[in-house]
Amino acid sequence: MTKTVERPAPAARVRPVKAPPPAGDRRRRRLTDHLRAYGFLAGGLVCFALFSWYPAIRAVVIAFQKYTPGSDPEWVGTANFTRVLDDPEFGAAWRNTLTFTLLALLIGFAIPFVLALVLNELRHAKAFFRVVVYLPVMIPPVVSALLWKWFYDPGAGLANEALRFLHLPTSNWSNGADTALVSLVIVATWANMGGTVLIYLAALQSIPGELYEAAELDGASLLQRVRHVTIPQTRFVILMLMLLQIIATMQVFTEPFVITGGGPENATVTVLYLIYKYAFLYNDFGGACALSVMLLALLGAFSAVYLRLTRSGEEAVA
């Protein structure tokens, strides 16, 4: 009979406890971390100041000067503003810009929210449809505008070909003074709604499911759940995206520049397109900067009032 010899259990290894570093080393390490962080922050601030703040300040200065590249600027006071205000295209540009912004809110603000609601309810192929919705954002804006320019061609364009196939009356689309601006709104909505849809989708997925379950138990319909649960829970995101969309659509340039060239009959001349004409067609940088300052002042005042009103509304609700 073999006798089993019990071996003693190995003694537990005791790791030596390291002494904390001296206070001087900790301070030096903390100082190094802070310097590294401030170094990264300083690099970003320098780039932002060089490519954003300096051009903005320089534009405000040039707005009060007669400036041509290669020559010494001449101080002219408010003459640039007076000349721009007397331009017949000034009123048309602001009218078209405000109309474009209003149409973009009516057409392009609700569609991304509805698409996000639909994608949020899907059970299969969610990733595929997210890619499909976001795909237009990945196309360069000029390429997208050129595709839509061909699509809107009144002769052999795909839009009119589809209408002829369905035996429906054709349209001039971007070549008609009455339909050009609406056509550009459709292009801008299609090209830019992908990012908005994903932001809405992220906001919808953060809503607790218990709220929808409680609403269903109370007999709420789909529209009632959207009205009383979805919209209140995503109100902050909706308000911020509305502000960003208004600011972006007030600066529309690519679509009228590539598709219509400001026509027909100045029906699609926007403020930014008029700024481009002053700077690069008329060689009047003072007038271009004067228009830029007007647009900056309007958007700044609107943003301040909008944020003030939304904050007051949230405080009243709270």
NORWOKA-V190609 format. One record per residue. N is the residue number from 1. SS is DSSP state (H for helix, E for strand, - for the rest). PHI is phi in whole degrees, 0 to 359 (* if undefined). Layout:
# NORWOKA-V190609
n=N ss=SS phi=PHI
n=N ss=SS phi=PHI
This chain:
# NORWOKA-V190609
n=1 ss=- phi=*
n=2 ss=- phi=282
n=3 ss=- phi=266
n=4 ss=- phi=277
n=5 ss=- phi=261
n=6 ss=- phi=280
n=7 ss=- phi=269
n=8 ss=- phi=292
n=9 ss=- phi=297
n=10 ss=- phi=297
n=11 ss=- phi=292
n=12 ss=- phi=295
n=13 ss=- phi=284
n=14 ss=- phi=259
n=15 ss=- phi=283
n=16 ss=- phi=293
n=17 ss=- phi=281
n=18 ss=- phi=286
n=19 ss=- phi=286
n=20 ss=- phi=300
n=21 ss=- phi=298
n=22 ss=- phi=302
n=23 ss=H phi=300
n=24 ss=H phi=295
n=25 ss=H phi=295
n=26 ss=H phi=298
n=27 ss=H phi=295
n=28 ss=H phi=295
n=29 ss=H phi=294
n=30 ss=H phi=296
n=31 ss=H phi=295
n=32 ss=H phi=296
n=33 ss=H phi=298
n=34 ss=H phi=295
n=35 ss=H phi=296
n=36 ss=H phi=296
n=37 ss=H phi=296
n=38 ss=H phi=293
n=39 ss=H phi=295
n=40 ss=H phi=297
n=41 ss=H phi=295
n=42 ss=H phi=295
n=43 ss=H phi=299
n=44 ss=H phi=296
n=45 ss=H phi=295
n=46 ss=H phi=296
n=47 ss=H phi=297
n=48 ss=H phi=294
n=49 ss=H phi=293
n=50 ss=H phi=288
n=51 ss=H phi=254
n=52 ss=H phi=234
n=53 ss=H phi=292
n=54 ss=H phi=298
n=55 ss=H phi=300
n=56 ss=H phi=294
n=57 ss=H phi=295
n=58 ss=H phi=296
n=59 ss=H phi=295
n=60 ss=H phi=297
n=61 ss=H phi=292
n=62 ss=H phi=294
n=63 ss=- phi=300
n=64 ss=- phi=253
n=65 ss=E phi=231
n=66 ss=E phi=267
n=67 ss=- phi=234
n=68 ss=- phi=226
n=69 ss=- phi=305
n=70 ss=- phi=96
n=71 ss=- phi=234
n=72 ss=- phi=286
n=73 ss=- phi=292
n=74 ss=E phi=236
n=75 ss=E phi=287
n=76 ss=- phi=235
n=77 ss=- phi=68
n=78 ss=- phi=265
n=79 ss=H phi=297
n=80 ss=H phi=296
n=81 ss=H phi=295
n=82 ss=H phi=297
n=83 ss=H phi=294
n=84 ss=H phi=294
n=85 ss=H phi=295
n=86 ss=- phi=276
n=87 ss=- phi=289
n=88 ss=H phi=299
n=89 ss=H phi=281
n=90 ss=H phi=298
n=91 ss=H phi=297
n=92 ss=H phi=296
n=93 ss=H phi=296
n=94 ss=H phi=291
n=95 ss=H phi=297
n=96 ss=H phi=294
n=97 ss=H phi=294
n=98 ss=H phi=293
n=99 ss=H phi=295
n=100 ss=H phi=300
n=101 ss=H phi=297
n=102 ss=H phi=296
n=103 ss=H phi=295
n=104 ss=H phi=296
n=105 ss=H phi=289
n=106 ss=H phi=289
n=107 ss=H phi=266
n=108 ss=H phi=265
n=109 ss=H phi=268
n=110 ss=H phi=280
n=111 ss=H phi=300
n=112 ss=H phi=300
n=113 ss=H phi=293
n=114 ss=H phi=295
n=115 ss=H phi=298
n=116 ss=H phi=296
n=117 ss=H phi=298
n=118 ss=H phi=294
n=119 ss=H phi=297
n=120 ss=H phi=291
n=121 ss=H phi=270
n=122 ss=- phi=291
n=123 ss=- phi=253
n=124 ss=- phi=228
n=125 ss=- phi=58
n=126 ss=H phi=297
n=127 ss=H phi=297
n=128 ss=H phi=298
n=129 ss=H phi=290
n=130 ss=H phi=295
n=131 ss=H phi=296
n=132 ss=H phi=297
n=133 ss=H phi=292
n=134 ss=H phi=275
n=135 ss=H phi=303
n=136 ss=H phi=300
n=137 ss=H phi=292
n=138 ss=H phi=281
n=139 ss=- phi=279
n=140 ss=- phi=305
n=141 ss=H phi=304
n=142 ss=H phi=293
n=143 ss=H phi=298
n=144 ss=H phi=299
n=145 ss=H phi=294
n=146 ss=H phi=294
n=147 ss=H phi=298
n=148 ss=H phi=290
n=149 ss=H phi=297
n=150 ss=H phi=292
n=151 ss=H phi=298
n=152 ss=- phi=273
n=153 ss=- phi=306
n=154 ss=- phi=292
n=155 ss=- phi=271
n=156 ss=- phi=253
n=157 ss=- phi=292
n=158 ss=H phi=296
n=159 ss=H phi=297
n=160 ss=H phi=290
n=161 ss=H phi=297
n=162 ss=H phi=294
n=163 ss=H phi=294
n=164 ss=H phi=295
n=165 ss=H phi=298
n=166 ss=- phi=270
n=167 ss=- phi=59
n=168 ss=- phi=248
n=169 ss=- phi=295
n=170 ss=- phi=278
n=171 ss=- phi=222
n=172 ss=- phi=278
n=173 ss=H phi=50
n=174 ss=H phi=286
n=175 ss=H phi=266
n=176 ss=- phi=256
n=177 ss=- phi=297
n=178 ss=- phi=275
n=179 ss=- phi=246
n=180 ss=H phi=296
n=181 ss=H phi=293
n=182 ss=H phi=296
n=183 ss=H phi=299
n=184 ss=H phi=291
n=185 ss=H phi=297
n=186 ss=H phi=297
n=187 ss=H phi=298
n=188 ss=H phi=297
n=189 ss=H phi=295
n=190 ss=H phi=297
n=191 ss=H phi=283
n=192 ss=H phi=242
n=193 ss=H phi=280
n=194 ss=H phi=299
n=195 ss=H phi=296
n=196 ss=H phi=296
n=197 ss=H phi=298
n=198 ss=H phi=293
n=199 ss=H phi=294
n=200 ss=H phi=299
n=201 ss=H phi=297
n=202 ss=H phi=297
n=203 ss=H phi=293
n=204 ss=H phi=294
n=205 ss=H phi=286
n=206 ss=- phi=272
n=207 ss=- phi=283
n=208 ss=- phi=300
n=209 ss=H phi=293
n=210 ss=H phi=297
n=211 ss=H phi=294
n=212 ss=H phi=291
n=213 ss=H phi=296
n=214 ss=H phi=295
n=215 ss=H phi=294
n=216 ss=H phi=295
n=217 ss=H phi=296
n=218 ss=- phi=279
n=219 ss=- phi=83
n=220 ss=- phi=285
n=221 ss=- phi=281
n=222 ss=H phi=297
n=223 ss=H phi=295
n=224 ss=H phi=293
n=225 ss=H phi=295
n=226 ss=H phi=295
n=227 ss=H phi=288
n=228 ss=H phi=261
n=229 ss=H phi=242
n=230 ss=H phi=293
n=231 ss=H phi=296
n=232 ss=H phi=299
n=233 ss=H phi=286
n=234 ss=- phi=249
n=235 ss=H phi=298
n=236 ss=H phi=298
n=237 ss=H phi=295
n=238 ss=H phi=298
n=239 ss=H phi=294
n=240 ss=H phi=292
n=241 ss=H phi=292
n=242 ss=H phi=295
n=243 ss=H phi=298
n=244 ss=H phi=295
n=245 ss=H phi=292
n=246 ss=H phi=296
n=247 ss=H phi=297
n=248 ss=H phi=291
n=249 ss=H phi=287
n=250 ss=- phi=291
n=251 ss=- phi=249
n=252 ss=- phi=294
n=253 ss=- phi=217
n=254 ss=H phi=300
n=255 ss=H phi=297
n=256 ss=H phi=294
n=257 ss=H phi=291
n=258 ss=H phi=274
n=259 ss=H phi=273
n=260 ss=H phi=246
n=261 ss=- phi=64
n=262 ss=- phi=86
n=263 ss=- phi=265
n=264 ss=- phi=281
n=265 ss=- phi=56
n=266 ss=- phi=59
n=267 ss=- phi=287
n=268 ss=- phi=234
n=269 ss=- phi=288
n=270 ss=- phi=252
n=271 ss=H phi=298
n=272 ss=H phi=294
n=273 ss=H phi=292
n=274 ss=H phi=292
n=275 ss=H phi=300
n=276 ss=H phi=300
n=277 ss=H phi=295
n=278 ss=H phi=298
n=279 ss=H phi=283
n=280 ss=H phi=251
n=281 ss=H phi=255
n=282 ss=- phi=268
n=283 ss=- phi=56
n=284 ss=- phi=246
n=285 ss=H phi=287
n=286 ss=H phi=295
n=287 ss=H phi=294
n=288 ss=H phi=298
n=289 ss=H phi=290
n=290 ss=H phi=297
n=291 ss=H phi=297
n=292 ss=H phi=296
n=293 ss=H phi=294
n=294 ss=H phi=300
n=295 ss=H phi=295
n=296 ss=H phi=298
n=297 ss=H phi=295
n=298 ss=H phi=295
n=299 ss=H phi=293
n=300 ss=H phi=295
n=301 ss=H phi=295
n=302 ss=H phi=297
n=303 ss=H phi=298
n=304 ss=H phi=296
n=305 ss=H phi=295
n=306 ss=H phi=298
n=307 ss=H phi=295
n=308 ss=H phi=294
n=309 ss=H phi=292
n=310 ss=H phi=294
n=311 ss=H phi=294
n=312 ss=H phi=295
n=313 ss=H phi=294
n=314 ss=H phi=293
n=315 ss=H phi=294
n=316 ss=H phi=293
n=317 ss=H phi=293
n=318 ss=- phi=295
